[in-house]
Amino acid sequence: MSEDRTDLPSRPVEPSGGVAPSRPRRVLDVAGAAAGLLLLAVPLLLIYLLVRLSSRGPGVFRQTRVGQGGRPFTMYKFRTMRQGVGGLTVTATCDPRLTRIGKLLREWSLDELPQLVNVLRGQMTLVGPRPETYDLAVHYDARCRWIFDHRPGLTGLSEVRFRDFDVLPPGEEVDLVNYIREIVPARVAVDAVYLRDPSMRATFRALWDTVRHVLGFTPPPLRVGADGAVEEVPEGGRPRAVPPPDDRTPEPLADPARRPAEPFAEPAEEPGPAA
C-alpha cells in the first residue's frame, strides 16, 4: 500500500447536539444490546482469550471516535492488529498488520461485538453510519460532514451493501487520499439512503441484511454513480435506482454555534488503555 499523504485540507470537527435515534429505535437498541451481551457472553469471553493468547497485546482496545454531534466517545473492539507496528491510518483487508485471528474476526465482523456495550450506553445505535476516527474526520469535505450529526451505528447500509472496489479504479490501493476523496463520499451517500428515513422497518431490514452478510449471503450491493445517485445492483440483473423518500440529503443541524464546514476500508487501530 502507498504511504499516507498529509497534503489533504483539514478542519476540526465542531461538536453540536446531534440527531438522536427515535424513542422506538432507542428501545430496540437497549433490548438488542442487552440480549446480545447476555446470549453471547460465553463466545465473547472465548474470543477475548483467543486474541490475548494468539498475539502480544490486549484482548480489547479502546479508541476515541466521532460520536453523535461530533462529540467524542470511547469505542470498544476486539484487537485485530499487531502491537507496535506503524502503517497507514486506514486498514485494508490485506493489511499485513492484521493478525491471523484478526483477519478471521474481521471477516465475520466479530471484532465489532464489544460495541454492544457502546450501544447499551447510548453512545452508538444498532443501525447508523460507522463511527470515524478524528484523525480521518478532520479531512472530511463539507458535503460529507453532516454525517457527524447522527449517532454512529454498530452496523449500517455502508457496512453491508457498499464495496470499496466499486469506486476505486482496478488495481488502485486504499490509502488516505483515496479513502477521503473517493470512498468517504460514496459511503456517506449510501448511509444517506437510510438516514433520510430511519424508520423501524428500514432498521429491521438493515439488521436482517447484516445477518445475511455475516452468514455469507451477500445482499444486493448499493453503488454510487458519477452523478451521486445510489443504485441497487441485483445479482445478474440491471442496476436500478434507489428512490429516496424525498429529493434531498439530510440537512446538517441549524446550530448557530456551528460555523459552516469547509467533506471496504477501516480506520487503523491505535490501542489505548485496554484489557
GUVORO-854689 format. One line per 8 residues: number of its first residue (from 0); their letters; for each residue y, x, z of N, C-alpha, C, O. Coordinates in steps of 0.05 Angstrom, whole numbers, plus 5000, padded with zeros to 4 digits. Last residue first. Example, Ala and Ser with C-alpha at 12.3 -4.5 7.8 and 13.67 -1.06 7.14 Angstrom:
% GUVORO-854689
1> SA> 4955,5257,5142,4979,5273,5143,5001,5258,5157,5023,5268,5161  4886,5264,5156,4910,5246,5156,4934,5264,5156,4934,5285,5169
This chain:
% GUVORO-854689
274> AAPGPEEA> 4921,4840,5563,4897,4843,5579,4875,4854,5563,4852,4858,5573  4985,4871,5553,4964,4852,5548,4940,4858,5565,4940,4878,5579  5048,4890,5532,5031,4887,5555,5010,4865,5550,5017,4843,5542  5041,4893,5461,5057,4897,5485,5038,4896,5508,5014,4900,5505  5028,4914,5394,5018,4906,5420,5038,4912,5443,5050,4934,5443  5044,4890,5340,5058,4910,5356,5051,4904,5385,5066,4890,5399  5013,4877,5278,5013,4875,5307,5029,4897,5319,5028,4920,5310  5051,4853,5221,5033,4872,5234,5035,4869,5264,5055,4860,5275
266> PEAFPEAP> 5051,4787,5194,5065,4809,5207,5045,4827,5221,5025,4818,5232  5009,4776,5136,5016,4770,5164,5033,4793,5175,5029,4816,5166  5002,4746,5071,5005,4769,5088,5013,4759,5116,5024,4737,5119  4971,4728,5021,4964,4717,5047,4961,4741,5066,4942,4754,5074  5332,4692,5072,5334,4679,5061,5345,4673,5075,5357,4652,5073  5469,4684,5120,5473,4698,5095,5448,4696,5077,5447,4707,5055  5484,4623,5152,5469,4648,5149,5473,4660,5122,5482,4646,5104  5542,4599,5184,5525,4598,5161,5510,4625,5158,5522,4646,5160
258> RRAPDALP> 5537,4599,5256,5551,4606,5232,5532,4604,5209,5508,4608,5212  5532,4554,5307,5516,4570,5289,5531,4575,5263,5538,4556,5249  5560,4519,5336,5559,4546,5346,5543,4565,5328,5542,4589,5333  5553,4471,5310,5578,4484,5307,5578,4513,5317,5595,4529,5309  5497,4454,5275,5505,4465,5301,5531,4480,5298,5531,4501,5284  5461,4418,5243,5491,4419,5242,5500,4428,5269,5510,4412,5285  5403,4452,5220,5417,4437,5241,5447,4440,5238,5457,4462,5232  5386,4447,5151,5389,4462,5175,5405,4445,5195,5420,4427,5187
250> EPTRDDPP> 5347,4394,5121,5373,4407,5125,5372,4424,5151,5360,4416,5170  5290,4400,5079,5301,4394,5105,5327,4409,5110,5330,4432,5103  5307,4387,5010,5294,4403,5030,5305,4395,5057,5328,4386,5059  5303,4326,4973,5318,4347,4986,5300,4363,5005,5280,4352,5015  5286,4277,4954,5291,4298,4935,5306,4322,4947,5320,4336,4933  5231,4250,4993,5258,4249,4983,5262,4274,4965,5244,4290,4961  5177,4258,4999,5188,4232,5006,5217,4229,4997,5226,4206,4993  5154,4294,4939,5164,4293,4967,5174,4265,4973,5180,4250,4955
242> PVARPRGG> 5096,4299,4901,5121,4284,4905,5130,4283,4933,5116,4273,4951  5073,4354,4872,5071,4341,4898,5097,4326,4902,5117,4338,4907  5047,4354,4805,5070,4357,4824,5064,4342,4850,5052,4321,4850  4986,4385,4788,5003,4361,4789,5024,4365,4811,5019,4377,4832  4947,4424,4742,4966,4423,4765,4981,4397,4764,4989,4387,4743  4884,4399,4720,4911,4407,4714,4929,4405,4738,4925,4387,4754  4821,4426,4747,4839,4406,4736,4866,4417,4730,4872,4441,4734  4788,4462,4772,4780,4453,4746,4798,4432,4733,4792,4421,4712
234> EPVEEVAG> 4813,4440,4833,4794,4458,4820,4785,4446,4793,4775,4423,4792  4884,4425,4832,4856,4417,4836,4837,4436,4822,4843,4447,4800  4939,4445,4856,4922,4456,4835,4893,4448,4841,4879,4464,4854  5003,4417,4865,4976,4419,4874,4958,4427,4851,4960,4416,4829  5067,4448,4866,5046,4435,4852,5019,4438,4866,5014,4459,4877  5136,4447,4880,5109,4452,4891,5089,4435,4875,5092,4411,4872  5191,4479,4848,5175,4455,4853,5147,4463,4862,5135,4483,4853  5218,4525,4834,5216,4519,4862,5200,4494,4869,5197,4488,4892
226> DAGVRLPP> 5214,4539,4782,5237,4522,4789,5237,4514,4818,5254,4499,4827  5166,4566,4779,5191,4581,4776,5215,4566,4784,5236,4577,4792  5125,4534,4831,5133,4541,4804,5159,4557,4803,5172,4561,4824  5077,4545,4879,5106,4541,4875,5113,4551,4848,5109,4575,4841  5018,4510,4895,5031,4532,4881,5060,4525,4876,5067,4502,4870  4967,4497,4939,4993,4489,4931,5007,4513,4919,5009,4534,4932  4895,4488,4928,4919,4504,4936,4945,4491,4926,4945,4476,4906  4850,4443,4957,4866,4450,4933,4891,4465,4940,4907,4455,4956
218> PTFGLVHR> 4813,4477,5010,4828,4454,4999,4843,4462,4974,4848,4486,4970  4751,4508,5012,4780,4512,5008,4793,4487,4996,4785,4477,4975  4707,4511,5056,4712,4491,5036,4742,4491,5030,4757,4475,5042  4700,4545,5099,4695,4556,5073,4699,4536,5050,4695,4543,5027  4714,4530,5149,4686,4527,5143,4679,4536,5114,4656,4536,5106  4769,4537,5147,4754,4554,5164,4724,4554,5157,4710,4574,5159  4782,4494,5111,4787,4522,5104,4771,4541,5121,4759,4560,5110  4767,4449,5141,4753,4455,5116,4757,4484,5108,4739,4497,5098
210> VTDWLARF> 4805,4455,5182,4776,4455,5189,4760,4462,5163,4742,4478,5164  4852,4449,5152,4847,4474,5167,4817,4476,5173,4806,4498,5170  4848,4397,5135,4848,4418,5115,4842,4445,5128,4829,4462,5116  4854,4372,5185,4829,4370,5170,4826,4391,5149,4805,4403,5145  4907,4385,5195,4886,4395,5213,4859,4394,5200,4843,4412,5203  4932,4358,5153,4935,4387,5155,4913,4399,5173,4902,4420,5167  4919,4305,5168,4909,4316,5142,4910,4347,5143,4892,4360,5133  4947,4300,5216,4917,4299,5216,4905,4310,5190,4884,4323,5190
202> TARMSPDR> 4999,4303,5194,4989,4323,5214,4959,4324,5215,4947,4345,5215  5003,4259,5162,5005,4286,5150,4995,4307,5169,4983,4327,5160  4998,4220,5202,4979,4221,5180,4979,4248,5167,4958,4260,5162  5043,4230,5233,5016,4235,5245,4995,4236,5223,4976,4252,5226  5093,4265,5193,5080,4242,5205,5053,4249,5218,5043,4270,5213  5137,4299,5175,5115,4308,5193,5103,4285,5208,5103,4284,5233  5167,4305,5122,5157,4280,5134,5133,4287,5151,5110,4283,5143  5185,4355,5112,5202,4333,5103,5193,4307,5117,5210,4289,5122
194> LYVADVAV> 5144,4388,5129,5166,4384,5147,5186,4363,5138,5201,4353,5154  5108,4389,5085,5100,4376,5110,5125,4369,5127,5126,4347,5138  5140,4416,5047,5125,4391,5039,5117,4375,5064,5119,4351,5064  5156,4462,5071,5175,4440,5070,5162,4414,5062,5172,4393,5068  5114,4497,5064,5117,4485,5090,5136,4461,5090,5133,4442,5105  5127,4511,5010,5102,4496,5016,5104,4483,5044,5096,4459,5046  5175,4538,5018,5174,4514,5000,5149,4498,5006,5151,4473,5005  5157,4581,5050,5176,4561,5061,5176,4536,5044,5178,4514,5055
186> RAPVIERI> 5126,4607,5013,5113,4596,5036,5131,4575,5049,5122,4554,5058  5165,4624,4976,5143,4606,4967,5130,4592,4991,5124,4569,4990  5198,4658,5007,5209,4633,4995,5188,4613,4986,5191,4589,4989  5157,4698,5022,5171,4681,5041,5183,4656,5029,5178,4634,5039  5141,4724,4974,5123,4708,4989,5137,4688,5008,5130,4665,5009  5189,4749,4952,5170,4733,4936,5154,4714,4953,5152,4690,4947  5221,4776,4989,5233,4765,4965,5215,4746,4950,5224,4728,4936  5187,4791,5032,5212,4777,5037,5222,4763,5012,5231,4740,5014
178> YNVLDVEE> 5143,4816,5007,5139,4795,5027,5164,4778,5030,5163,4753,5030  5165,4854,4975,5151,4832,4962,5147,4809,4982,5149,4786,4974  5187,4887,5016,5204,4875,4996,5190,4851,4983,5203,4830,4980  5141,4904,5046,5163,4889,5058,5180,4874,5038,5187,4851,5042  5084,4892,5003,5100,4909,5020,5123,4892,5031,5124,4868,5026  5025,4882,4972,5043,4868,4991,5057,4889,5007,5045,4904,5023  5020,4903,4904,5013,4904,4932,5034,4891,4949,5057,4889,4942  4998,4876,4843,5021,4882,4860,5012,4882,4889,4998,4863,4898
170> GPPLVDFD> 4957,4859,4810,4956,4886,4820,4979,4894,4838,4980,4916,4848  4996,4810,4778,4970,4822,4781,4972,4851,4790,4986,4867,4778  5054,4790,4819,5042,4799,4793,5014,4811,4798,5009,4821,4820  5053,4737,4867,5055,4765,4861,5042,4772,4834,5022,4760,4827  5040,4684,4873,5069,4691,4869,5073,4720,4863,5095,4728,4855  4987,4681,4881,4998,4662,4862,5028,4669,4856,5038,4660,4835  4972,4714,4921,4970,4725,4894,4980,4706,4873,4983,4713,4850  4978,4684,4968,4999,4704,4961,4997,4712,4932,5018,4717,4920
162> RFRVESLG> 4969,4615,4970,4956,4641,4964,4977,4660,4955,4992,4655,4936  4964,4558,5012,4981,4576,4996,4967,4603,4994,4955,4613,5013  4937,4527,5047,4939,4517,5020,4958,4534,5002,4966,4526,4981  4936,4547,5099,4911,4539,5087,4912,4532,5057,4892,4530,5044  4989,4562,5112,4966,4577,5122,4941,4572,5107,4925,4590,5102  5023,4524,5092,5024,4551,5080,5001,4569,5089,4995,4588,5076  5011,4481,5126,5004,4480,5098,5004,4508,5085,4986,4514,5069  4984,4507,5188,5003,4493,5172,4995,4494,5143,4976,4507,5136
154> TLGPRHDF> 4973,4523,5258,4965,4522,5230,4987,4507,5215,5005,4496,5226  5007,4528,5301,4981,4542,5302,4970,4544,5274,4957,4564,5266  5077,4531,5285,5052,4518,5288,5028,4537,5289,5029,4560,5279  5145,4529,5312,5123,4541,5296,5096,4529,5303,5092,4518,5325  5194,4480,5307,5175,4492,5325,5152,4504,5309,5140,4489,5292  5251,4494,5264,5227,4479,5271,5208,4495,5290,5207,4519,5289  5290,4529,5250,5298,4506,5266,5273,4493,5278,5274,4482,5300  5270,4566,5215,5270,4574,5243,5279,4551,5261,5277,4553,5286
146> IWRCRADY> 5278,4544,5165,5251,4542,5176,5250,4549,5205,5232,4540,5220  5328,4557,5148,5325,4531,5162,5298,4528,5174,5294,4512,5193  5325,4604,5119,5328,4606,5148,5326,4579,5163,5323,4579,5187  5324,4604,5065,5298,4601,5079,5301,4599,5109,5282,4592,5123  5373,4613,5045,5359,4589,5036,5334,4584,5051,5323,4561,5050  5387,4663,5065,5400,4639,5076,5385,4614,5069,5384,4595,5085  5328,4705,5072,5351,4695,5057,5362,4669,5070,5347,4655,5084  5307,4748,5124,5304,4722,5110,5330,4715,5096,5352,4719,5107
138> HVALDYTE> 5310,4792,5156,5314,4796,5127,5312,4770,5112,5316,4770,5087  5298,4776,5207,5326,4785,5202,5331,4789,5172,5354,4789,5164  5243,4768,5207,5261,4745,5205,5289,4753,5198,5303,4738,5185  5219,4818,5216,5219,4807,5189,5239,4784,5186,5250,4781,5164  5231,4827,5269,5234,4849,5250,5235,4839,5221,5249,4850,5204  5214,4780,5293,5243,4784,5289,5248,4806,5270,5268,4806,5255  5159,4746,5262,5170,4767,5279,5199,4771,5273,5208,4765,5251  5147,4675,5258,5153,4700,5246,5162,4720,5268,5171,4713,5289
130> PRPGVLTM> 5097,4626,5262,5118,4640,5276,5122,4668,5265,5103,4683,5262  5085,4581,5208,5076,4603,5224,5099,4618,5237,5120,4622,5224  5105,4512,5212,5107,4538,5200,5097,4560,5218,5100,4558,5243  5053,4467,5237,5081,4475,5232,5082,4501,5217,5061,4512,5210  5012,4437,5283,5018,4440,5255,5047,4445,5251,5064,4430,5261  5013,4443,5340,4988,4447,5325,4993,4452,5295,4980,4469,5283  5067,4484,5363,5055,4458,5358,5030,4463,5342,5026,4484,5331  5092,4526,5417,5083,4521,5390,5072,4493,5388,5069,4479,5408
122> QGRLVNVL> 5110,4519,5467,5123,4539,5452,5116,4537,5422,5130,4547,5405  5083,4485,5501,5105,4474,5486,5121,4494,5470,5142,4488,5460  5037,4502,5526,5063,4507,5539,5087,4495,5525,5109,4495,5535  4999,4490,5488,4999,4475,5513,5025,4478,5528,5035,4460,5541  5011,4529,5450,5014,4500,5443,5016,4484,5469,5033,4466,5471  4998,4576,5477,5026,4571,5469,5031,4542,5462,5053,4532,5468  4943,4566,5482,4959,4568,5506,4988,4563,5500,5002,4549,5514  4928,4570,5430,4925,4544,5443,4941,4543,5469,4951,4522,5477
114> QPLEDLSW> 4929,4623,5417,4954,4608,5414,4952,4579,5423,4972,4565,5425  4877,4643,5418,4893,4644,5443,4920,4629,5441,4932,4624,5462  4862,4635,5363,4854,4616,5383,4870,4618,5409,4876,4598,5422  4871,4672,5323,4893,4655,5330,4887,4637,5354,4905,4624,5364  4824,4697,5310,4844,4713,5325,4867,4696,5334,4882,4704,5352  4796,4664,5277,4790,4663,5306,4810,4679,5322,4812,4674,5346  4797,4661,5222,4820,4651,5237,4816,4649,5267,4829,4634,5281  4757,4686,5195,4751,4659,5206,4773,4647,5222,4770,4626,5235
106> ERLLKGIR> 4784,4732,5181,4771,4717,5160,4765,4688,5170,4768,4669,5154  4799,4752,5231,4820,4741,5213,4807,4724,5191,4819,4704,5183  4749,4767,5251,4765,4747,5266,4786,4735,5248,4791,4711,5249  4734,4805,5213,4718,4780,5216,4735,4759,5230,4734,4735,5222  4773,4844,5223,4770,4832,5196,4755,4805,5198,4763,4786,5185  4762,4858,5276,4787,4845,5269,4786,4831,5242,4797,4810,5239  4714,4885,5273,4714,4859,5286,4739,4843,5278,4738,4819,5274  4735,4930,5248,4713,4915,5235,4711,4887,5247,4708,4867,5232
98> TLRPDCTA> 4807,4930,5249,4781,4938,5259,4759,4922,5245,4766,4902,5232  4859,4948,5205,4843,4927,5217,4816,4939,5226,4804,4955,5212  4883,4989,5178,4887,4989,5207,4870,4967,5221,4866,4968,5245  4878,4982,5124,4859,4999,5137,4862,5000,5168,4844,5010,5182  4882,4917,5097,4896,4937,5113,4876,4955,5127,4859,4944,5142  4866,4876,5064,4851,4901,5062,4864,4923,5078,4858,4947,5074  4902,4835,5074,4874,4831,5081,4859,4857,5082,4841,4861,5098  4963,4864,5102,4947,4852,5081,4918,4850,5089,4910,4862,5109
90> TVTLGGVG> 5016,4858,5145,4988,4865,5144,4974,4850,5122,4973,4825,5122  5081,4888,5151,5064,4866,5143,5035,4876,5140,5031,4899,5134  5102,4936,5164,5108,4914,5182,5094,4888,5174,5095,4869,5189  5055,4991,5154,5074,4971,5145,5079,4950,5167,5063,4946,5185  5043,5041,5205,5039,5029,5179,5060,5009,5173,5082,5010,5185  5006,5078,5257,5030,5068,5243,5023,5055,5217,5001,5058,5207  4965,5067,5310,4965,5074,5282,4989,5062,5268,4992,5037,5269  4956,5051,5363,4969,5077,5358,4968,5086,5329,4971,5110,5324
82> QRMTRFKY> 4894,5014,5355,4918,5022,5371,4929,5049,5361,4914,5066,5353  4874,4972,5301,4871,4996,5318,4897,5003,5332,4919,4997,5321  4875,4899,5305,4882,4925,5293,4877,4948,5312,4877,4944,5337  4867,4852,5330,4851,4857,5306,4856,4884,5294,4842,4891,5274  4868,4817,5392,4875,4842,5377,4856,4846,5354,4832,4844,5357  4883,4749,5393,4863,4770,5397,4870,4794,5380,4878,4791,5357  4949,4731,5413,4928,4734,5393,4907,4753,5403,4912,4770,5419  5008,4696,5434,4982,4710,5441,4963,4709,5417,4962,4690,5403
74> MTFPRGGQ> 5079,4705,5438,5055,4693,5425,5030,4710,5431,5032,4734,5433  5135,4689,5472,5113,4708,5471,5088,4695,5460,5078,4676,5473  5196,4673,5438,5175,4667,5457,5153,4687,5453,5152,4701,5433  5266,4663,5423,5242,4680,5425,5221,4668,5444,5228,4655,5464  5294,4614,5379,5292,4625,5406,5266,4641,5409,5245,4631,5399  5301,4587,5332,5306,4615,5332,5304,4629,5359,5310,4652,5361  5284,4535,5339,5313,4540,5340,5319,4570,5340,5342,4577,5348  5222,4556,5364,5239,4533,5356,5269,4539,5360,5277,4548,5381
66> GVRTQRFV> 5215,4628,5356,5206,4601,5363,5226,4580,5354,5243,4585,5337  5193,4687,5332,5215,4669,5330,5204,4640,5335,5187,4630,5321  5157,4729,5381,5160,4715,5355,5185,4696,5356,5195,4690,5377  5130,4784,5412,5153,4766,5411,5156,4755,5383,5158,4770,5364  5062,4787,5431,5083,4796,5412,5105,4775,5412,5100,4751,5412  5005,4813,5463,5028,4795,5464,5049,4805,5445,5054,4830,5444  4934,4814,5455,4960,4826,5455,4982,4805,5454,4977,4783,5445  4870,4820,5483,4891,4802,5475,4918,4817,5475,4923,4832,5494
58> GPGRSSLR> 4842,4866,5495,4829,4845,5480,4849,4825,5469,4845,4814,5447  4871,4932,5486,4867,4907,5499,4853,4886,5482,4851,4890,5458  4832,4992,5467,4856,4975,5468,4850,4949,5482,4827,4943,5489  4782,5015,5422,4801,5021,5444,4825,5003,5443,4837,4998,5422  4730,4969,5405,4750,4989,5398,4769,4992,5422,4771,4975,5439  4690,4937,5426,4686,4948,5400,4707,4969,5392,4702,4984,5373  4704,4916,5476,4682,4935,5475,4680,4949,5448,4668,4970,5446  4746,4880,5465,4750,4902,5484,4729,4923,5481,4735,4947,5483
50> VLLYILLL> 4721,4845,5429,4744,4860,5420,4748,4884,5438,4753,4907,5429  4682,4823,5463,4674,4837,5438,4697,4855,5428,4692,4877,5420  4712,4797,5502,4695,4820,5509,4687,4836,5485,4686,4861,5486  4736,4757,5469,4753,4776,5485,4736,4801,5492,4746,4824,5488  4692,4730,5452,4708,4744,5433,4725,4765,5447,4728,4787,5437  4674,4709,5502,4657,4727,5487,4673,4743,5466,4668,4767,5462  4718,4675,5515,4710,4698,5533,4693,4718,5518,4697,4742,5521  4715,4639,5474,4739,4655,5477,4733,4679,5494,4743,4701,5488
42> PVALLLLG> 4664,4615,5482,4669,4631,5458,4694,4649,5461,4694,4671,5452  4678,4589,5533,4657,4610,5531,4660,4627,5506,4660,4651,5508  4720,4553,5519,4723,4573,5540,4703,4596,5538,4710,4619,5540  4723,4512,5483,4719,4538,5472,4721,4560,5493,4724,4584,5486  4734,4466,5513,4709,4467,5497,4703,4496,5488,4679,4503,5485  4784,4480,5536,4761,4473,5553,4735,4477,5537,4716,4489,5548  4817,4490,5493,4813,4512,5513,4789,4506,5530,4775,4524,5538  4814,4440,5466,4804,4464,5454,4799,4487,5473,4779,4501,5471
34> AAAGAVDL> 4837,4405,5504,4809,4402,5496,4798,4427,5484,4775,4435,5489  4889,4427,5504,4873,4426,5529,4843,4423,5523,4827,4437,5535  4904,4420,5450,4903,4447,5462,4886,4447,5487,4870,4466,5491  4901,4363,5444,4885,4381,5428,4882,4409,5440,4860,4420,5439  4937,4344,5483,4909,4336,5484,4891,4355,5468,4870,4363,5477  4984,4370,5466,4974,4374,5493,4944,4367,5495,4928,4382,5506  4989,4351,5413,4989,4379,5419,4976,4384,5446,4958,4401,5449  4992,4295,5419,4969,4307,5405,4966,4337,5411,4944,4347,5414
26> VRRPRSPA> 5041,4293,5445,5017,4283,5459,4992,4295,5446,4974,4304,5460  5072,4312,5403,5070,4328,5428,5046,4319,5444,5032,4336,5456  5067,4271,5366,5056,4298,5359,5053,4315,5384,5034,4330,5387  5092,4229,5394,5064,4228,5387,5052,4255,5380,5029,4261,5388  5146,4252,5396,5130,4248,5420,5100,4245,5414,5084,4257,5428  5156,4304,5345,5159,4277,5356,5141,4274,5381,5123,4290,5386  5178,4372,5358,5159,4352,5347,5164,4325,5359,5175,4323,5381  5247,4392,5353,5222,4389,5368,5204,4369,5354,5213,4352,5340
18> VGGSPEVP> 5288,4436,5324,5276,4410,5318,5249,4408,5332,5230,4422,5324  5344,4471,5357,5320,4468,5341,5310,4439,5338,5323,4420,5348  5387,4493,5385,5368,4475,5398,5342,4471,5383,5321,4468,5396  5390,4563,5367,5401,4536,5369,5381,4519,5383,5360,4528,5393  5404,4633,5354,5389,4611,5367,5405,4585,5367,5429,4585,5366  5404,4671,5295,5421,4658,5316,5407,4634,5328,5398,4616,5313  5379,4731,5276,5372,4703,5278,5387,4690,5301,5384,4699,5324  5421,4779,5243,5406,4769,5266,5400,4739,5264,5415,4724,5251
10> RSPLDTRD> 5407,4804,5178,5425,4789,5195,5410,4777,5218,5389,4766,5214  5402,4849,5123,5391,4837,5147,5414,4823,5163,5437,4831,5161  5379,4869,5058,5400,4860,5076,5388,4846,5100,5367,4835,5099  5336,4924,5047,5339,4896,5047,5362,4888,5066,5365,4900,5087  5323,4977,5051,5348,4970,5037,5352,4940,5034,5370,4932,5020  5277,4998,5071,5296,4988,5091,5322,4980,5077,5343,4977,5091  5209,4990,5054,5236,4998,5046,5255,4984,5065,5251,4962,5074  5144,5014,5072,5165,4995,5075,5192,5007,5066,5197,5031,5069
2> ESM> 5101,5041,5020,5115,5043,5045,5137,5022,5047,5147,5013,5026  5046,5007,4989,5072,5021,4988,5084,5022,5016,5078,5005,5033  4976,5017,5000,5000,5000,5000,5025,5017,5000,5025,5040,5010
